Amino acid sequence: MKRPTKKKLTRREWTPADLRVLKKHSKDRTPVSRISKEMKRTAGSLRQKALVLGIGLGHQR
């Protein structure tokens, strides 16, 4: 039986434009799932970056 191949993870750098978008969503209290789809990043990566920046993320804080 053939094993499924695992997708190779690639890390993308955070651009200044990405950070502006993340901060805008934080201010607007956009749900993390919607931000994740729009920015094509995982919810975990968004939450981690928000933690590093010291901003809240999601509608429940």
C-alpha positions as a printed Julia matrix, in Angstrom:
61×3 Matrix{Float64}:
   0.0    0.0    0.0
   1.33   3.4   -1.0
   1.73   6.02   1.72
   0.29   9.46   1.06
   2.95  12.09   0.5
   3.17  14.85   3.03
   2.98  18.41   1.74
   6.22  20.3    2.28
   5.81  23.29   4.55
   7.13  26.58   3.3
   7.5   29.56   5.58
   6.51  32.96   4.31
   8.01  36.11   5.73
   5.71  38.73   7.24
   5.76  41.82   5.03
   4.9   45.28   6.34
   1.67  45.06   4.31
   0.79  41.74   6.03
   1.33  43.34   9.42
  -0.92  46.29   8.51
  -3.68  43.91   7.44
  -3.33  41.87  10.64
  -3.51  45.0   12.81
  -6.58  46.24  10.89
  -8.34  42.91  11.46
  -7.4   43.06  15.13
  -8.97  46.49  15.44
 -12.1   45.33  13.59
 -12.29  42.15  15.74
 -12.53  39.9   12.68
 -12.78  36.15  13.51
  -9.46  34.33  13.14
 -10.93  31.79  10.71
 -11.85  34.56   8.26
  -8.44  36.23   8.59
  -6.8   32.85   8.02
  -8.62  32.28   4.74
  -7.98  35.81   3.49
  -4.26  35.86   4.32
  -3.68  32.17   3.46
  -1.98  31.52   6.8
  -2.86  29.13   9.6
  -4.8   30.31  12.63
  -1.84  29.31  14.81
   0.6   31.45  12.85
  -1.76  34.43  13.05
  -2.22  34.03  16.8
   1.54  33.64  17.32
   2.34  36.79  15.35
  -0.37  38.72  17.21
   1.15  37.56  20.51
   4.6   38.75  19.44
   3.17  42.11  18.34
   1.19  42.44  21.55
  -2.19  42.8   19.85
  -5.39  40.91  20.49
  -6.88  38.7   17.82
 -10.37  37.38  17.2
 -13.75  38.5   18.43
 -13.42  36.85  21.84
 -10.76  38.46  24.02
